[in-house]
Structures are given as structure tokens and as C-alpha cells.
């Protein structure tokens, strides 16, 4: 299983029982609170693009 440290553009991951490719990702370290990764995922089966934040 890939961790957020492994995220790269074009990486294919399984998420919610579907295959997605990472279109864009951004590591965010706010001044207050923990860091997180904001991603844009494109489904390989439907072509739908979703935004997802990983802690």
C-alpha cells in the first residue's frame, strides 16, 4: 500500500474499490495543526475527477 510520501503525479492507486491515477498533489503544512496532502484523483474506469485530502 502506498503512503502519502509515495505520492507522485501519474501514480495509480486503489481507493474505495476503484483504480485512480493522481493528477495533482500538494503537501500542505499549515502553521497550526498537522500536515496533510491535498490530491486530485481521476478514476480510470469512469473518468470522474475527485478532490481528496489525506492526513
C-alpha positions in Angstrom: 0.0 0.0 0.0 1.3 3.5 -0.9 1.7 6.1 1.8 1.4 9.8 1.2 5.2 10.0 1.0 5.0 7.8 -2.2 2.5 10.1 -4.0 3.7 11.3 -7.4 1.8 12.6 -10.4 0.7 9.6 -12.6 0.8 7.1 -9.7 -2.1 4.6 -9.9 -3.7 3.7 -6.5 -6.7 1.7 -5.4 -9.1 3.9 -3.4 -12.7 3.0 -2.5 -12.5 -0.3 -4.5 -11.7 1.7 -7.7 -8.5 2.5 -9.6 -7.4 6.1 -9.6 -4.5 8.0 -11.0 -3.0 11.0 -9.2 -3.4 14.1 -11.4 -2.1 16.6 -9.0 -1.0 16.6 -5.3 0.2 19.2 -2.9 1.7 18.7 0.5 0.4 21.4 2.9 2.0 22.3 6.3 -0.3 24.9 7.9 1.1 27.0 10.7 -1.4 25.4 13.1 -2.2 21.7 13.1 -0.8 18.7 11.4 0.4 18.5 7.8 -1.8 16.9 5.1 -1.8 16.1 1.4 -4.4 17.6 -1.0 -4.9 15.4 -4.1 -6.9 15.4 -7.3 -7.7 11.9 -8.4 -9.0 10.7 -11.7 -10.9 7.4 -11.9 -9.5 5.0 -14.5 -12.9 3.3 -15.0 -15.3 6.3 -15.2 -13.0 9.2 -15.9 -14.5 11.2 -13.0 -12.1 13.6 -11.1 -12.4 13.9 -7.4 -10.6 16.0 -4.8 -9.4 14.2 -1.7 -7.4 15.2 1.4 -5.2 12.6 3.1 -3.9 13.2 6.6 
